[in-house]
Amino acid sequence: MNGEKIIRERMTFTGDVQGVGFRYRAKYAARELGVTGWVENEWDGSVVMEAQGTKEQLYRLVYNISKGTWINIEHVKRENIPVEEHEYYFDVKGY
């Protein structure tokens, strides 16, 4: 990762984000970019994702997810959280 700092963000997405392939698009985009973490649907219709990588990787992750055919992200709430030292993959939760 070229010496760039690894960060972790907890992101909450609202809009048309459930029932449109959001979690699976996130999974494949994360794996392509080398991002670790997880994604899960929430009871209120939002999607929560914790993602870990460089700032550029996380930016590209959200951008790649937003390009999904039926996905319409209206808002992303971002929160910096502590890095998970021994996390090696990206997972889809709640299915």
C-alpha positions in Angstrom: 0.0 0.0 0.0 3.0 2.2 -0.7 3.4 3.3 3.0 0.1 5.0 3.1 -1.7 5.1 6.5 -4.3 2.4 7.0 -7.6 3.8 8.4 -10.9 2.2 9.3 -14.3 3.9 8.9 -17.8 2.9 10.0 -20.2 4.1 7.2 -23.9 4.3 7.3 -25.6 4.5 3.9 -29.1 5.7 3.3 -31.2 5.8 0.1 -32.0 2.9 -2.2 -29.5 0.6 -0.6 -31.4 -2.6 0.4 -32.6 -5.1 -2.0 -30.5 -3.7 -4.8 -27.3 -5.8 -4.5 -25.5 -3.3 -2.4 -23.8 -5.8 0.0 -22.6 -8.0 -2.8 -21.3 -5.1 -4.8 -19.5 -3.9 -1.7 -18.0 -7.4 -1.2 -16.6 -7.6 -4.7 -15.4 -4.0 -4.8 -13.6 -4.4 -1.5 -11.9 -7.6 -2.6 -10.8 -6.0 -5.8 -9.3 -3.0 -3.9 -7.8 -5.0 -1.1 -10.1 -3.5 1.5 -11.1 -5.5 4.6 -14.1 -5.2 6.8 -17.8 -6.1 6.6 -21.2 -4.9 5.4 -24.7 -5.5 6.9 -28.3 -4.4 6.4 -30.0 -2.6 9.2 -33.6 -2.8 10.4 -34.3 0.8 9.3 -33.5 0.3 5.6 -29.9 1.6 5.9 -26.7 -0.3 5.3 -23.7 -0.2 7.7 -20.2 -1.0 6.6 -16.9 -1.0 8.4 -14.1 -0.8 5.9 -10.3 -0.7 6.4 -7.7 0.4 3.9 -6.0 3.6 2.8 -8.1 6.8 2.4 -7.9 6.4 -1.4 -9.0 2.8 -1.2 -12.1 3.7 0.9 -12.9 6.6 -1.5 -12.8 4.2 -4.4 -14.8 1.6 -2.6 -17.7 4.0 -2.0 -17.4 5.2 -5.6 -17.5 1.7 -7.1 -20.5 0.7 -4.9 -22.4 3.8 -6.0 -22.0 2.8 -9.7 -24.4 -0.1 -9.1 -27.4 -0.2 -11.5 -30.2 0.1 -8.9 -28.1 1.6 -6.0 -28.9 5.2 -5.1 -26.9 6.4 -2.1 -28.5 9.6 -0.8 -26.2 10.1 2.2 -23.1 8.5 3.8 -22.4 9.1 7.5 -18.7 8.4 8.2 -17.0 7.8 11.5 -13.3 7.0 12.0 -12.9 4.0 14.3 -9.8 2.0 15.5 -8.0 -0.2 13.0 -8.5 -4.0 13.4 -5.0 -5.3 13.4 -5.7 -8.9 12.3 -8.5 -8.6 9.8 -7.8 -10.3 6.4 -11.0 -10.3 4.4 -14.3 -8.5 3.7 -17.5 -10.2 4.8 -21.2 -9.9 4.2 -23.2 -10.2 7.4 -26.8 -11.0 7.9 -27.7 -13.4 5.2 
